[in-house]
Amino acid sequence: MTGERAFRPVTRALWGPARRIDEMDALGIEIQLMCVTPVMFGYRYDAKVALQWAQRMNDHALEMCAVAPQRLAALALAQVPLQDIDLACAEASRAVAAGHRGAQIGNHVGPKDLDDEDLVRFLTHCANEGIPVLVHDGRPHEAARPCRRAPIPTRPQTESRRPR
């Protein structure tokens, strides 16, 4: 659920590593990246609450991966409380030290896009620490500014160019 709205079916494979492996086997999947779904990031909550949530989710992900390290543990990604960049940097570093292979973030935090000064600071921290970052695309925030990119120029329509 996201608020009062159904989001997606929740099955045992989302929290049960043995069930996850069974489903992977049935689908012919050898290895799987483990990370939370973006609705679990907690960006709308107080940063300290979001940090506790991220730590709990990150630790749980590593526990799940430990059940089948050759199939799951090689690719666990951590979540971080991006609403506080200092906390986010610290959690990214802690999670990678604990066994995560990188961090997963959304493409915005409220009205802040990836080019926001704070988010750039987080990305710079990760680059300096050698922490890969997966950016999960999501719906833009209703307060997000319009895209600043220039439109892609198009060629004017011309008559068909047939060889003569």
Backbone torsions as a table, in degrees:
resi	resn	phi	psi	omega
1	MET	NA	142.0	167.5
2	THR	-119.5	101.1	-172.0
3	GLY	70.1	-123.5	179.2
4	GLU	-98.4	1.6	-173.9
5	ARG	-100.7	134.1	175.3
6	ALA	-66.9	135.9	-178.1
7	PHE	-102.0	-58.9	177.8
8	ARG	-162.2	160.6	177.2
9	PRO	-64.0	140.8	177.9
10	VAL	-111.3	117.9	-178.7
11	THR	-115.3	167.7	-179.9
12	ARG	-57.4	-27.5	-178.5
13	ALA	-62.9	-20.0	179.5
14	LEU	-76.2	-23.4	179.8
15	TRP	-128.0	-6.8	-179.0
16	GLY	-110.7	107.2	-175.8
17	PRO	-62.3	-35.0	178.5
18	ALA	-63.9	-42.1	177.7
19	ARG	-65.8	-38.5	178.0
20	ARG	-59.9	-45.7	179.7
21	ILE	-63.4	-41.5	177.2
22	ASP	-57.7	-45.7	-179.7
23	GLU	-66.8	-38.9	177.1
24	MET	-61.4	-44.6	178.8
25	ASP	-59.9	-44.6	-179.1
26	ALA	-62.2	-30.1	-178.6
27	LEU	-96.9	-0.8	-179.9
28	GLY	73.8	28.8	-179.2
29	ILE	-96.8	125.4	-175.8
30	GLU	-84.6	-42.8	-177.1
31	ILE	-141.5	149.2	-176.4
32	GLN	-136.1	138.5	172.4
33	LEU	-72.2	130.6	-179.3
34	MET	-108.9	121.3	174.6
35	CYS	-161.5	162.9	-178.0
36	VAL	-79.8	162.7	173.9
37	THR	-77.9	145.1	-174.8
38	PRO	-55.5	-26.0	178.6
39	VAL	-66.3	-12.2	179.4
40	MET	-91.9	-2.0	-177.2
41	PHE	-60.6	-35.2	178.7
42	GLY	76.2	25.7	-178.1
43	TYR	-63.4	-20.7	-176.9
44	ARG	-86.2	-3.8	-177.5
45	TYR	-97.4	166.4	173.8
46	ASP	-53.1	141.3	-173.8
47	ALA	-59.7	-39.4	-178.4
48	LYS	-69.1	-36.7	175.0
49	VAL	-66.6	-42.8	179.5
50	ALA	-64.6	-35.3	177.0
51	LEU	-63.8	-46.9	178.9
52	GLN	-59.8	-42.0	178.3
53	TRP	-62.9	-47.1	-179.6
54	ALA	-60.8	-44.2	179.4
55	GLN	-61.4	-42.8	179.7
56	ARG	-64.3	-46.0	179.7
57	MET	-65.2	-41.5	-179.2
58	ASN	-64.8	-44.0	178.5
59	ASP	-64.7	-40.7	178.7
60	HIS	-63.8	-39.8	179.0
61	ALA	-60.2	-41.4	178.8
62	LEU	-67.4	-36.3	176.2
63	GLU	-62.8	-42.1	177.8
64	MET	-62.9	-44.4	-177.5
65	CYS	-64.7	-30.5	-178.1
66	ALA	-64.6	-21.2	179.3
67	VAL	-66.8	-35.0	-179.7
68	ALA	-142.3	70.2	-172.4
69	PRO	-58.0	-33.5	180.0
70	GLN	-72.5	-16.6	-177.7
71	ARG	-108.1	-29.5	-173.0
72	LEU	-122.1	-43.4	-168.6
73	ALA	-65.4	-23.8	-175.9
74	ALA	-65.8	-15.6	-171.7
75	LEU	-136.5	40.2	178.2
76	ALA	-81.9	132.4	176.4
77	LEU	-112.7	139.0	-177.6
78	ALA	-91.5	155.7	169.7
79	GLN	-104.8	155.8	-176.9
80	VAL	-137.5	152.6	178.7
81	PRO	-82.7	84.4	-174.5
82	LEU	-65.3	-10.6	178.5
83	GLN	-72.5	-11.2	173.9
84	ASP	-135.6	106.6	-171.4
85	ILE	-65.0	-37.7	177.9
86	ASP	-62.1	-44.3	177.4
87	LEU	-65.0	-39.2	180.0
88	ALA	-63.5	-44.2	179.0
89	CYS	-62.6	-45.2	-179.9
90	ALA	-62.3	-42.5	-179.4
91	GLU	-69.6	-37.5	177.0
92	ALA	-60.1	-45.9	179.9
93	SER	-65.6	-43.4	179.2
94	ARG	-61.7	-46.1	-176.7
95	ALA	-64.4	-41.9	179.0
96	VAL	-66.7	-39.9	176.8
97	ALA	-61.9	-31.1	-179.5
98	ALA	-80.3	-15.6	178.0
99	GLY	135.3	-8.5	177.1
100	HIS	-68.6	151.3	-179.6
101	ARG	-91.9	-8.3	-178.4
102	GLY	173.9	-165.5	180.0
103	ALA	-126.0	152.8	174.9
104	GLN	-119.2	132.0	178.8
105	ILE	-132.4	164.3	172.9
106	GLY	-83.3	168.2	-179.5
107	ASN	-83.8	1.0	174.5
108	HIS	-162.2	157.9	172.9
109	VAL	-125.5	102.8	-172.7
110	GLY	58.6	-130.8	-179.0
111	PRO	-82.2	-0.8	-178.4
112	LYS	-86.5	123.3	176.0
113	ASP	-92.1	177.5	-177.0
114	LEU	-63.6	-18.7	178.3
115	ASP	-90.5	5.9	175.7
116	ASP	-65.1	141.9	-176.6
117	GLU	-53.2	-42.4	179.8
118	ASP	-66.5	-43.9	-178.9
119	LEU	-67.5	-35.0	175.1
120	VAL	-63.5	-37.4	177.4
121	ARG	-62.2	-41.6	176.8
122	PHE	-63.4	-47.6	-179.6
123	LEU	-61.7	-37.6	177.3
124	THR	-65.2	-42.6	176.5
125	HIS	-56.4	-48.7	-178.4
126	CYS	-62.8	-41.9	178.3
127	ALA	-61.5	-44.2	-179.7
128	ASN	-66.4	-30.4	-179.4
129	GLU	-91.7	-3.2	-178.4
130	GLY	71.6	31.2	-178.6
131	ILE	-98.9	112.1	176.2
132	PRO	-64.0	145.8	179.4
133	VAL	-126.2	125.7	172.7
134	LEU	-98.2	125.3	177.0
135	VAL	-99.2	116.1	179.9
136	HIS	-90.4	120.6	179.3
137	ASP	-66.9	142.5	177.8
138	GLY	-148.8	175.4	178.2
139	ARG	-62.7	138.2	177.0
140	PRO	-66.7	148.8	177.4
141	HIS	-68.1	145.9	-178.1
142	GLU	-61.1	-22.1	179.5
143	ALA	-95.6	3.0	-178.4
144	ALA	-64.6	145.3	179.4
145	ARG	-74.5	156.6	178.4
146	PRO	-62.9	154.3	179.1
147	CYS	-57.8	134.5	-177.5
148	ARG	-95.9	-1.3	-179.0
149	ARG	-71.6	146.3	176.5
150	ALA	-72.1	148.5	178.0
151	PRO	-65.3	151.5	178.4
152	ILE	-74.4	124.9	-179.3
153	PRO	-67.7	145.0	177.6
154	THR	-117.9	152.4	176.9
155	ARG	-77.7	143.6	175.6
156	PRO	-63.8	147.5	178.0
157	GLN	-65.1	131.9	177.8
158	THR	-127.6	168.0	176.6
159	GLU	-65.3	157.2	179.2
160	SER	-53.5	138.3	180.0
161	ARG	-101.1	84.8	178.0
162	ARG	-92.8	140.9	175.7
163	PRO	-61.2	142.2	179.2
164	ARG	-97.1	NA	NA
